[in-house]
């Protein structure tokens, strides 16, 4: 979708542990990567030493700061937004993202600053927790789970939280989605203000992507996928024809062409089960955004 090649600049947001960046570099492209995770910065330093700063540049910033990075590094021919958390973050118990192993209730992408999940579950009121679970993770019974969390306070570990959710819903069973999945998602999104960050990143696209450049977005749950789908639809060139623009005047909001979306094949999911919920959407910039 992004067509990396020699002479083209790819933006990788976020870097994670560099899987997509290395794939772009292998195709000969120059890569600019962003990530707030200190562990990602360590991996990026190793990669810089390996390939050189002329081919790879890393910025330890949130990907909502795309526009400011583009001012320093130049426009992108390809922009990848890989949303959510990386596998190493999930696998490290001390990061607090997973209910599969006990660790501190943290969930911060940047563990050096900001509010933790423990702060939220132990200090929000029951109505505030209910709204957070309903809106952020689309929990099916947010009221019951919020009550269980309040009764179980103080919650210190991910195991404490998972146990509280299971008491309110049902026991965890092998082979079935864990009942705390949506609760953990909602808290992670709130801790990292993921909705706001995605909105800011999408707003920066016209400042980052050059004419003819392409954007690809990997989403992993329905709430963020809806945001991306609606953003592409609202800015797609096809939309102005459907609206029957008077006298054929172009609408300055319509400056991208939607690309085919895709989901992982059964073979891909067998190789990487964590890809099962992924959805890929893309758009190509048609030209300059008119003021």
C-alpha positions as CSV (number, residue, x, y, z in Angstrom):
1,X,0.0,0.0,0.0
2,X,2.8,2.5,0.9
3,X,5.2,1.4,-1.9
4,X,8.5,2.0,-0.1
5,X,11.4,2.4,-2.5
6,X,14.8,4.1,-2.9
7,X,14.4,7.9,-2.9
8,X,11.2,7.7,-0.9
9,X,10.7,8.8,2.7
10,X,8.5,6.7,5.0
11,X,7.2,7.8,8.4
12,X,6.7,5.0,10.9
13,X,4.4,6.0,13.7
14,X,4.9,4.2,16.0
15,X,8.3,2.5,15.9
16,X,7.7,-0.1,18.5
17,X,10.6,-2.4,18.1
18,X,11.3,-1.5,14.5
19,X,9.6,-4.3,12.5
20,X,7.9,-2.0,10.0
21,X,10.9,0.3,9.8
22,X,13.2,-2.5,8.9
23,X,10.8,-3.6,6.2
24,X,10.9,-0.1,4.7
25,X,14.7,0.1,4.9
26,X,15.0,-3.3,3.2
27,X,13.1,-1.8,0.2
28,X,15.6,1.0,0.1
29,X,13.5,3.8,1.6
30,X,14.6,6.4,4.1
31,X,12.6,6.2,7.4
32,X,11.6,8.7,10.0
33,X,10.2,7.0,13.1
34,X,8.3,8.3,16.2
35,X,7.7,6.7,19.6
36,X,7.3,7.9,23.2
37,X,8.5,4.6,24.7
38,X,12.0,4.7,26.1
39,X,12.5,1.1,25.2
40,X,11.7,2.0,21.6
41,X,14.4,4.7,21.7
42,X,17.0,2.1,22.8
43,X,16.2,-0.1,19.8
44,X,16.2,2.9,17.5
45,X,19.7,3.8,18.7
46,X,20.9,0.4,17.7
47,X,19.3,0.7,14.3
48,X,20.8,4.1,13.7
49,X,24.3,2.7,14.4
50,X,23.5,-0.1,12.0
51,X,22.2,1.8,9.0
52,X,23.3,5.4,9.6
53,X,21.4,8.6,10.3
54,X,21.1,9.5,6.6
55,X,18.7,6.5,6.2
56,X,17.0,6.4,9.6
57,X,15.9,9.1,12.0
58,X,14.1,8.6,15.3
59,X,12.2,11.1,17.4
60,X,11.0,10.3,20.9
61,X,7.7,12.1,20.7
62,X,4.1,11.1,20.5
63,X,2.9,10.5,17.0
64,X,0.4,13.3,17.4
65,X,3.5,15.5,17.0
66,X,3.8,14.4,13.3
67,X,3.6,18.0,12.0
68,X,6.5,19.3,14.1
69,X,8.6,16.3,13.1
70,X,7.8,16.9,9.4
71,X,9.0,20.5,9.7
72,X,12.4,19.1,10.6
73,X,12.6,16.0,8.4
74,X,10.6,17.0,5.4
75,X,7.4,15.6,3.9
76,X,6.5,11.9,3.7
77,X,5.9,9.8,0.6
78,X,4.4,7.1,2.9
79,X,2.9,7.4,6.4
80,X,2.1,4.4,8.6
81,X,0.0,4.8,11.7
82,X,0.2,1.5,13.6
83,X,-2.1,2.1,16.5
84,X,-2.3,0.4,19.9
85,X,0.5,-1.3,21.8
86,X,3.4,-3.4,20.7
87,X,3.9,-7.1,21.5
88,X,6.9,-6.3,23.8
89,X,4.8,-3.9,25.8
90,X,2.2,-6.6,26.3
91,X,4.8,-9.3,27.1
92,X,6.5,-7.2,29.8
93,X,4.5,-7.7,33.1
94,X,6.0,-4.5,34.6
95,X,4.3,-2.4,32.0
96,X,0.9,-3.4,33.3
97,X,-0.8,-3.8,29.9
98,X,-1.8,-7.4,30.2
99,X,-4.1,-9.5,32.4
100,X,-2.3,-12.6,31.4
101,X,0.5,-12.0,34.0
102,X,0.5,-10.0,37.1
103,X,2.2,-6.6,37.2
104,X,1.7,-3.1,38.4
105,X,-1.4,-1.3,37.1
106,X,0.5,1.2,34.9
107,X,-0.4,1.0,31.1
108,X,1.5,4.2,30.2
109,X,3.1,4.2,26.7
110,X,5.7,6.6,28.2
111,X,6.3,5.2,31.7
112,X,8.1,8.3,32.8
113,X,5.1,10.6,32.9
114,X,1.3,10.9,33.3
115,X,-1.5,9.2,35.0
116,X,-1.5,5.4,35.6
117,X,-4.3,2.9,35.4
118,X,-4.0,2.5,39.1
119,X,-4.7,6.2,39.6
120,X,-7.9,5.8,37.5
121,X,-9.3,2.6,39.1
122,X,-8.6,3.8,42.6
123,X,-9.7,7.4,42.4
124,X,-12.5,7.8,39.8
125,X,-16.0,7.7,41.1
126,X,-18.2,4.8,40.1
127,X,-20.2,6.9,37.5
128,X,-16.9,8.1,36.0
129,X,-15.6,4.6,35.8
130,X,-18.8,3.4,34.2
131,X,-18.6,6.1,31.5
132,X,-14.9,5.3,30.9
133,X,-15.6,1.6,30.4
134,X,-18.6,2.2,28.2
135,X,-17.0,4.8,25.9
136,X,-13.4,3.6,25.8
137,X,-13.8,-0.2,25.7
138,X,-17.4,-0.6,24.8
139,X,-17.9,-3.0,27.8
140,X,-21.2,-4.7,27.7
141,X,-22.0,-4.2,31.4
142,X,-19.9,-1.2,32.4
143,X,-22.1,-0.4,35.5
144,X,-21.6,-3.8,37.0
145,X,-17.9,-3.8,36.4
146,X,-17.5,-0.3,37.8
147,X,-19.2,-1.3,41.0
148,X,-17.0,-4.4,41.3
149,X,-13.9,-2.2,40.8
150,X,-15.0,0.2,43.5
151,X,-15.7,-2.6,46.0
152,X,-12.3,-4.2,45.3
153,X,-10.3,-1.0,46.0
154,X,-7.4,-0.6,46.4
155,X,-6.4,-2.4,43.3
156,X,-2.6,-2.6,42.9
157,X,-1.9,-5.2,40.2
158,X,-3.3,-6.2,36.8
159,X,-4.3,-9.5,38.5
160,X,-6.3,-7.5,41.1
161,X,-8.2,-5.8,38.3
162,X,-8.8,-8.9,36.2
163,X,-10.1,-10.7,39.3
164,X,-12.6,-7.9,40.0
165,X,-13.9,-7.9,36.5
166,X,-14.3,-11.7,36.5
167,X,-16.3,-11.5,39.7
168,X,-18.6,-9.1,38.1
169,X,-19.0,-11.0,34.8
170,X,-17.8,-14.5,34.5
171,X,-14.7,-16.6,35.2
172,X,-12.0,-16.6,32.6
173,X,-12.0,-19.7,30.4
174,X,-9.3,-21.0,28.0
175,X,-10.0,-20.4,24.4
176,X,-12.6,-17.7,25.1
177,X,-11.9,-14.0,25.1
178,X,-11.0,-13.0,28.6
179,X,-13.8,-11.0,30.3
180,X,-11.4,-8.2,31.3
181,X,-10.3,-7.6,27.7
182,X,-12.5,-4.5,27.1
183,X,-11.9,-3.1,30.6
184,X,-8.1,-3.2,30.0
185,X,-8.6,-1.6,26.6
186,X,-10.7,1.2,28.0
187,X,-8.2,2.0,30.7
188,X,-5.2,1.9,28.4
189,X,-7.0,4.3,26.0
190,X,-7.8,6.6,28.8
191,X,-4.3,6.6,30.4
192,X,-2.7,7.4,27.0
193,X,-5.5,9.6,25.7
194,X,-5.5,7.6,22.6
195,X,-8.7,9.1,21.1
196,X,-7.3,12.6,21.3
197,X,-3.9,11.5,20.1
198,X,-5.4,9.9,17.0
199,X,-7.5,12.9,16.2
200,X,-4.4,15.2,16.4
201,X,-2.4,12.8,14.2
202,X,-5.0,12.7,11.5
203,X,-5.3,16.5,11.6
204,X,-1.6,16.6,10.9
205,X,-1.7,14.5,7.8
206,X,-2.0,17.3,5.2
207,X,1.1,18.9,6.8
208,X,3.1,15.6,6.6
209,X,2.0,13.8,3.4
210,X,3.2,15.2,0.1
211,X,1.0,15.1,-3.0
212,X,0.8,11.5,-4.3
213,X,1.9,10.2,-1.0
214,X,0.0,7.4,0.8
215,X,-1.2,6.9,4.4
216,X,-1.8,3.4,5.9
217,X,-3.5,2.9,9.2
218,X,-3.5,-0.3,11.2
219,X,-6.3,-0.4,13.8
220,X,-7.1,-3.1,16.4
221,X,-10.5,-2.3,17.8
222,X,-13.8,-1.0,16.5
223,X,-13.7,2.4,18.2
224,X,-10.4,3.6,16.6
225,X,-11.3,1.9,13.3
226,X,-14.5,4.0,13.1
227,X,-12.5,7.2,13.6
228,X,-10.2,6.3,10.7
229,X,-13.0,5.1,8.4
230,X,-15.0,8.3,8.9
231,X,-11.9,10.5,8.5
232,X,-11.1,8.9,5.2
233,X,-14.7,9.0,4.0
234,X,-15.0,12.7,5.0
235,X,-11.9,13.7,3.1
236,X,-12.2,11.4,0.1
237,X,-12.5,12.8,-3.4
238,X,-15.3,10.4,-4.2
239,X,-17.5,12.0,-1.6
240,X,-17.8,15.3,-3.5
241,X,-19.3,13.5,-6.5
242,X,-21.8,11.7,-4.2
243,X,-22.8,15.1,-2.7
244,X,-23.3,16.6,-6.2
245,X,-21.2,19.6,-5.6
246,X,-22.9,22.7,-7.2
247,X,-21.3,23.8,-10.5
248,X,-18.6,21.2,-10.1
249,X,-16.6,23.4,-7.6
250,X,-14.1,21.4,-5.7
251,X,-14.5,21.1,-1.9
252,X,-11.3,21.9,-0.1
253,X,-12.0,19.1,2.4
254,X,-11.9,16.4,-0.3
255,X,-8.2,15.8,-1.0
256,X,-7.6,12.1,-0.7
257,X,-8.6,8.9,-2.5
258,X,-9.6,5.9,-0.4
259,X,-7.5,2.8,-0.9
260,X,-8.8,-0.8,-0.6
261,X,-9.0,-2.0,3.0
262,X,-7.9,-5.4,4.2
263,X,-7.9,-7.8,7.1
264,X,-5.5,-10.6,7.9
265,X,-5.9,-13.9,6.2
266,X,-6.3,-17.1,8.1
267,X,-2.7,-18.0,7.2
268,X,-1.5,-14.7,8.7
269,X,-3.5,-15.2,11.8
270,X,-2.1,-18.7,12.2
271,X,1.4,-17.3,12.0
272,X,0.6,-14.3,14.3
273,X,-2.5,-14.7,16.4
274,X,-2.2,-11.1,17.6
275,X,-3.0,-9.9,14.1
276,X,-6.5,-11.4,14.3
277,X,-8.3,-8.1,15.1
278,X,-6.2,-5.9,12.8
279,X,-7.7,-3.9,10.0
280,X,-5.7,-1.9,7.4
281,X,-7.1,1.2,5.8
282,X,-5.4,3.6,3.5
283,X,-5.7,6.8,1.5
284,X,-3.7,8.6,-1.2
285,X,-3.2,12.3,-1.2
286,X,-4.5,13.8,-4.5
287,X,-3.0,17.3,-4.3
288,X,-2.6,20.4,-2.2
289,X,-5.3,21.2,0.4
290,X,-6.9,24.5,-0.6
291,X,-7.4,27.1,2.1
